[in-house]
Amino acid sequence: MKKWMLSLSIAAGVIGLSACSSTGGDSGDVVVETKSGNITKDELYEAMKEKYGEQALQELIYEKVLSDKYKVTDKELNEKIDELKQQLGANFEMALMQYGYKDEEDLRETFKTGLLQEKAAIKDIEATEKEVKEYYDNYKPEIKARHILVEDEKTANEVKKKLDEGGKFEDLAKEYSKDPGSAANGGDLGWFGPGKMVPEFEEAAYALDVNEISAPVQSEHGFHIIQVTEKKEKKSFDEMKKEMEYQVKVSKLDGEKIQQAMDRELKAADVDIKDKELKGVLDKPETEGEAGTEGEAGTEAK
């Protein structure tokens, strides 16, 4: 997942409680009753503020300020979610829990914040015609493939022989493949582009024609039998120029550039934090913010 992705669920809870406490609700409203004493909204809010308040408030300020000037479409969010699902396969739900997201919608909100930061930050980035053309020349469209992963070359050759004799790829994947994320789906890995798979796998897959089946390919995970099932067509430079320019700019982003963009946007928005305990939250630079680079949750074919 992107390093700039931070959960908004806690943030929403903290600010929601703040709103309840400060706008018409009784700040002493009880949220939990026990024989040992009650817990009020104020107590819960203060506890959450102390533990998560700075990060939560910073996230919400960014989202509020940036949403006023930049837009993220449902299509962009769907593409991000679909990409992550393709990478993680059957591990998607587990990854959500591992990184503290309560559900897919929570993840979408985090992607939205990251994309807003990304769009704000690239305003300060330049991309020359030469850089864009070079990026296009090196660009490889996504391909869709499936594989059968086994532990040793002998088994790989056995599987390849059965395929050559007319065996069904999906049946052999379910029988032989040691990749739990794809075996149950007949070895299907979905769509992926450069940098998503281990180098040996990627090189072999991109060299195949559609429906061609590879010889055994060795990687750190074992031996793969690969079949490419679909390939996206590479459009003309003119058709892809805008997208390529955006990607070149994103590739130049780092935490410092993002923070500079956030400082610019916050200054323009004239942000005034009323809560004295959280007054200096925006004075602290982000140390982990890195837009446009894949991080810990990216997976490779196994």
KOLSE-161006 format. One record per residue (C-alpha): residue in three letters; chain; x, y, z. Coordinates in steps of 0.25 Angstrom, whole numbers, plus 5000, padded with zeros to 4 digits. Layout:
<pts>
PT, ALA, A, X, Y, Z
...
</pts>
This chain:
<pts>
PT, MET, A, 5000, 5000, 5000
PT, LYS, A, 5005, 5014, 4998
PT, LYS, A, 5013, 5020, 5009
PT, TRP, A, 5004, 5032, 5009
PT, MET, A, 4992, 5024, 5012
PT, LEU, A, 4987, 5026, 5026
PT, SER, A, 4974, 5021, 5032
PT, LEU, A, 4963, 5031, 5034
PT, SER, A, 4954, 5023, 5042
PT, ILE, A, 4960, 5027, 5055
PT, ALA, A, 4961, 5041, 5050
PT, ALA, A, 4946, 5041, 5047
PT, GLY, A, 4943, 5036, 5061
PT, VAL, A, 4951, 5046, 5068
PT, ILE, A, 4945, 5058, 5060
PT, GLY, A, 4931, 5052, 5061
PT, LEU, A, 4932, 5052, 5076
PT, SER, A, 4937, 5066, 5076
PT, ALA, A, 4925, 5071, 5068
PT, CYS, A, 4916, 5063, 5078
PT, SER, A, 4922, 5070, 5090
PT, SER, A, 4923, 5084, 5084
PT, THR, A, 4910, 5086, 5076
PT, GLY, A, 4897, 5084, 5084
PT, GLY, A, 4900, 5070, 5090
PT, ASP, A, 4902, 5069, 5105
PT, SER, A, 4917, 5067, 5107
PT, GLY, A, 4914, 5058, 5119
PT, ASP, A, 4906, 5048, 5110
PT, VAL, A, 4909, 5034, 5115
PT, VAL, A, 4914, 5025, 5104
PT, VAL, A, 4917, 5013, 5114
PT, GLU, A, 4910, 5009, 5127
PT, THR, A, 4917, 5000, 5137
PT, LYS, A, 4915, 4997, 5152
PT, SER, A, 4929, 5003, 5154
PT, GLY, A, 4925, 5016, 5147
PT, ASN, A, 4921, 5022, 5134
PT, ILE, A, 4929, 5027, 5122
PT, THR, A, 4924, 5040, 5116
PT, LYS, A, 4926, 5045, 5102
PT, ASP, A, 4936, 5055, 5107
PT, GLU, A, 4945, 5045, 5114
PT, LEU, A, 4945, 5036, 5101
PT, TYR, A, 4948, 5048, 5092
PT, GLU, A, 4959, 5053, 5101
PT, ALA, A, 4965, 5038, 5102
PT, MET, A, 4964, 5037, 5087
PT, LYS, A, 4970, 5051, 5085
PT, GLU, A, 4982, 5048, 5093
PT, LYS, A, 4985, 5035, 5086
PT, TYR, A, 4981, 5038, 5072
PT, GLY, A, 4978, 5053, 5072
PT, GLU, A, 4990, 5059, 5064
PT, GLN, A, 4990, 5049, 5053
PT, ALA, A, 4975, 5049, 5052
PT, LEU, A, 4973, 5064, 5052
PT, GLN, A, 4985, 5065, 5042
PT, GLU, A, 4978, 5055, 5032
PT, LEU, A, 4965, 5062, 5033
PT, ILE, A, 4970, 5076, 5031
PT, TYR, A, 4978, 5071, 5018
PT, GLU, A, 4965, 5064, 5013
PT, LYS, A, 4956, 5076, 5016
PT, VAL, A, 4966, 5086, 5010
PT, LEU, A, 4970, 5078, 4997
PT, SER, A, 4956, 5074, 4994
PT, ASP, A, 4953, 5088, 4992
PT, LYS, A, 4963, 5090, 4980
PT, TYR, A, 4965, 5076, 4975
PT, LYS, A, 4956, 5065, 4971
PT, VAL, A, 4958, 5050, 4971
PT, THR, A, 4948, 5042, 4963
PT, ASP, A, 4941, 5029, 4966
PT, LYS, A, 4948, 5023, 4954
PT, GLU, A, 4962, 5026, 4960
PT, LEU, A, 4958, 5020, 4973
PT, ASN, A, 4953, 5008, 4967
PT, GLU, A, 4965, 5006, 4959
PT, LYS, A, 4974, 5007, 4971
PT, ILE, A, 4965, 4997, 4979
PT, ASP, A, 4965, 4987, 4967
PT, GLU, A, 4980, 4988, 4966
PT, LEU, A, 4982, 4985, 4980
PT, LYS, A, 4972, 4973, 4979
PT, GLN, A, 4979, 4968, 4967
PT, GLN, A, 4993, 4968, 4975
PT, LEU, A, 4988, 4962, 4988
PT, GLY, A, 4978, 4952, 4982
PT, ALA, A, 4972, 4944, 4993
PT, ASN, A, 4980, 4952, 5003
PT, PHE, A, 4972, 4965, 5001
PT, GLU, A, 4963, 4964, 5013
PT, MET, A, 4974, 4959, 5022
PT, ALA, A, 4983, 4971, 5018
PT, LEU, A, 4971, 4981, 5021
PT, MET, A, 4971, 4975, 5035
PT, GLN, A, 4986, 4975, 5037
PT, TYR, A, 4987, 4990, 5033
PT, GLY, A, 4976, 4994, 5042
PT, TYR, A, 4965, 4997, 5031
PT, LYS, A, 4951, 4993, 5036
PT, ASP, A, 4946, 4990, 5022
PT, GLU, A, 4948, 4994, 5007
PT, GLU, A, 4941, 5007, 5008
PT, ASP, A, 4951, 5011, 5019
PT, LEU, A, 4962, 5008, 5010
PT, ARG, A, 4956, 5016, 4999
PT, GLU, A, 4956, 5028, 5008
PT, THR, A, 4970, 5026, 5010
PT, PHE, A, 4973, 5025, 4995
PT, LYS, A, 4965, 5038, 4993
PT, THR, A, 4974, 5046, 5003
PT, GLY, A, 4987, 5040, 4997
PT, LEU, A, 4982, 5044, 4983
PT, LEU, A, 4978, 5058, 4987
PT, GLN, A, 4992, 5060, 4993
PT, GLU, A, 4998, 5054, 4980
PT, LYS, A, 4990, 5064, 4971
PT, ALA, A, 4994, 5076, 4980
PT, ALA, A, 5009, 5072, 4980
PT, ILE, A, 5011, 5070, 4965
PT, LYS, A, 5007, 5085, 4963
PT, ASP, A, 5021, 5088, 4967
PT, ILE, A, 5027, 5077, 4958
PT, GLU, A, 5032, 5079, 4944
PT, ALA, A, 5033, 5068, 4933
PT, THR, A, 5040, 5071, 4920
PT, GLU, A, 5036, 5066, 4906
PT, LYS, A, 5049, 5057, 4906
PT, GLU, A, 5045, 5051, 4920
PT, VAL, A, 5031, 5048, 4916
PT, LYS, A, 5035, 5042, 4902
PT, GLU, A, 5046, 5033, 4909
PT, TYR, A, 5035, 5029, 4919
PT, TYR, A, 5026, 5025, 4908
PT, ASP, A, 5037, 5017, 4900
PT, ASN, A, 5040, 5009, 4913
PT, TYR, A, 5025, 5007, 4916
PT, LYS, A, 5019, 4993, 4916
PT, PRO, A, 5004, 4991, 4916
PT, GLU, A, 4998, 4982, 4926
PT, ILE, A, 4997, 4967, 4923
PT, LYS, A, 4988, 4957, 4929
PT, ALA, A, 4994, 4943, 4932
PT, ARG, A, 4992, 4931, 4941
PT, HIS, A, 5003, 4921, 4946
PT, ILE, A, 5005, 4908, 4953
PT, LEU, A, 5016, 4909, 4964
PT, VAL, A, 5023, 4896, 4968
PT, GLU, A, 5035, 4894, 4977
PT, ASP, A, 5045, 4886, 4968
PT, GLU, A, 5048, 4886, 4953
PT, LYS, A, 5044, 4871, 4952
PT, THR, A, 5030, 4874, 4956
PT, ALA, A, 5030, 4886, 4947
PT, ASN, A, 5034, 4878, 4935
PT, GLU, A, 5023, 4868, 4938
PT, VAL, A, 5013, 4879, 4939
PT, LYS, A, 5018, 4884, 4926
PT, LYS, A, 5017, 4871, 4919
PT, LYS, A, 5002, 4869, 4923
PT, LEU, A, 4999, 4883, 4918
PT, ASP, A, 5006, 4879, 4905
PT, GLU, A, 4997, 4867, 4904
PT, GLY, A, 4984, 4875, 4905
PT, GLY, A, 4982, 4876, 4920
PT, LYS, A, 4974, 4888, 4925
PT, PHE, A, 4982, 4899, 4931
PT, GLU, A, 4972, 4902, 4942
PT, ASP, A, 4971, 4888, 4947
PT, LEU, A, 4986, 4886, 4947
PT, ALA, A, 4987, 4899, 4955
PT, LYS, A, 4977, 4894, 4966
PT, GLU, A, 4984, 4881, 4966
PT, TYR, A, 4999, 4885, 4966
PT, SER, A, 5001, 4900, 4969
PT, LYS, A, 5007, 4904, 4983
PT, ASP, A, 5002, 4918, 4981
PT, PRO, A, 4990, 4919, 4990
PT, GLY, A, 4986, 4932, 4985
PT, SER, A, 4984, 4928, 4971
PT, ALA, A, 4983, 4912, 4971
PT, ALA, A, 4968, 4912, 4975
PT, ASN, A, 4965, 4922, 4963
PT, GLY, A, 4972, 4913, 4953
PT, GLY, A, 4985, 4920, 4954
PT, ASP, A, 4979, 4933, 4950
PT, LEU, A, 4988, 4945, 4955
PT, GLY, A, 4979, 4956, 4948
PT, TRP, A, 4985, 4968, 4941
PT, PHE, A, 4999, 4973, 4945
PT, GLY, A, 5009, 4983, 4939
PT, PRO, A, 5025, 4984, 4941
PT, GLY, A, 5030, 4983, 4955
PT, LYS, A, 5019, 4975, 4960
PT, MET, A, 5025, 4962, 4959
PT, VAL, A, 5039, 4956, 4962
PT, PRO, A, 5048, 4959, 4950
PT, GLU, A, 5050, 4945, 4945
PT, PHE, A, 5034, 4944, 4945
PT, GLU, A, 5032, 4957, 4938
PT, GLU, A, 5043, 4955, 4927
PT, ALA, A, 5037, 4942, 4923
PT, ALA, A, 5023, 4946, 4924
PT, TYR, A, 5025, 4958, 4915
PT, ALA, A, 5032, 4950, 4905
PT, LEU, A, 5020, 4941, 4903
PT, ASP, A, 5009, 4942, 4892
PT, VAL, A, 4995, 4941, 4897
PT, ASN, A, 4991, 4927, 4900
PT, GLU, A, 5006, 4922, 4899
PT, ILE, A, 5011, 4914, 4911
PT, SER, A, 5025, 4916, 4916
PT, ALA, A, 5035, 4905, 4919
PT, PRO, A, 5038, 4904, 4934
PT, VAL, A, 5043, 4918, 4940
PT, GLN, A, 5051, 4918, 4952
PT, SER, A, 5050, 4929, 4963
PT, GLU, A, 5052, 4931, 4977
PT, HIS, A, 5039, 4924, 4980
PT, GLY, A, 5041, 4912, 4972
PT, PHE, A, 5037, 4908, 4957
PT, HIS, A, 5026, 4915, 4950
PT, ILE, A, 5018, 4910, 4937
PT, ILE, A, 5013, 4923, 4932
PT, GLN, A, 5002, 4926, 4922
PT, VAL, A, 4998, 4940, 4917
PT, THR, A, 4983, 4940, 4914
PT, GLU, A, 4982, 4955, 4910
PT, LYS, A, 4990, 4967, 4906
PT, LYS, A, 4986, 4982, 4906
PT, GLU, A, 4990, 4989, 4894
PT, LYS, A, 5000, 5001, 4895
PT, LYS, A, 4993, 5013, 4890
PT, SER, A, 5000, 5024, 4882
PT, PHE, A, 5009, 5034, 4889
PT, ASP, A, 4999, 5045, 4886
PT, GLU, A, 4988, 5037, 4893
PT, MET, A, 4996, 5034, 4905
PT, LYS, A, 5004, 5047, 4906
PT, LYS, A, 4996, 5053, 4917
PT, GLU, A, 4996, 5040, 4925
PT, MET, A, 5011, 5038, 4923
PT, GLU, A, 5014, 5053, 4928
PT, TYR, A, 5006, 5050, 4940
PT, GLN, A, 5014, 5038, 4943
PT, VAL, A, 5027, 5045, 4941
PT, LYS, A, 5023, 5055, 4951
PT, VAL, A, 5018, 5045, 4961
PT, SER, A, 5032, 5038, 4960
PT, LYS, A, 5039, 5050, 4964
PT, LEU, A, 5031, 5052, 4977
PT, ASP, A, 5037, 5049, 4991
PT, GLY, A, 5033, 5052, 5005
PT, GLU, A, 5039, 5066, 5005
PT, LYS, A, 5032, 5071, 4992
PT, ILE, A, 5019, 5066, 4998
PT, GLN, A, 5021, 5073, 5011
PT, GLN, A, 5024, 5086, 5003
PT, ALA, A, 5011, 5085, 4995
PT, MET, A, 5003, 5083, 5008
PT, ASP, A, 5010, 5095, 5014
PT, ARG, A, 5006, 5103, 5002
PT, GLU, A, 4992, 5098, 5002
PT, LEU, A, 4990, 5100, 5017
PT, LYS, A, 4995, 5114, 5017
PT, ALA, A, 4986, 5118, 5005
PT, ALA, A, 4974, 5112, 5013
PT, ASP, A, 4977, 5120, 5026
PT, VAL, A, 4976, 5108, 5035
PT, ASP, A, 4973, 5112, 5050
PT, ILE, A, 4973, 5101, 5060
PT, LYS, A, 4964, 5104, 5072
PT, ASP, A, 4968, 5093, 5081
PT, LYS, A, 4980, 5098, 5089
PT, GLU, A, 4985, 5084, 5091
PT, LEU, A, 4985, 5081, 5076
PT, LYS, A, 4990, 5095, 5072
PT, GLY, A, 5004, 5091, 5067
PT, VAL, A, 5000, 5078, 5060
PT, LEU, A, 5003, 5084, 5046
PT, ASP, A, 5016, 5089, 5050
PT, LYS, A, 5022, 5074, 5050
PT, PRO, A, 5027, 5070, 5037
PT, GLU, A, 5022, 5056, 5031
PT, THR, A, 5033, 5046, 5032
PT, GLU, A, 5026, 5035, 5025
PT, GLY, A, 5019, 5042, 5014
PT, GLU, A, 5023, 5037, 5000
PT, ALA, A, 5013, 5038, 4989
PT, GLY, A, 5014, 5030, 4977
PT, THR, A, 5023, 5018, 4982
PT, GLU, A, 5018, 5005, 4985
PT, GLY, A, 5021, 5000, 4999
PT, GLU, A, 5019, 4989, 5009
PT, ALA, A, 5006, 4982, 5004
PT, GLY, A, 5010, 4980, 4990
PT, THR, A, 5012, 4966, 4986
PT, GLU, A, 5019, 4958, 4976
PT, ALA, A, 5015, 4945, 4969
PT, LYS, A, 5019, 4933, 4977
</pts>
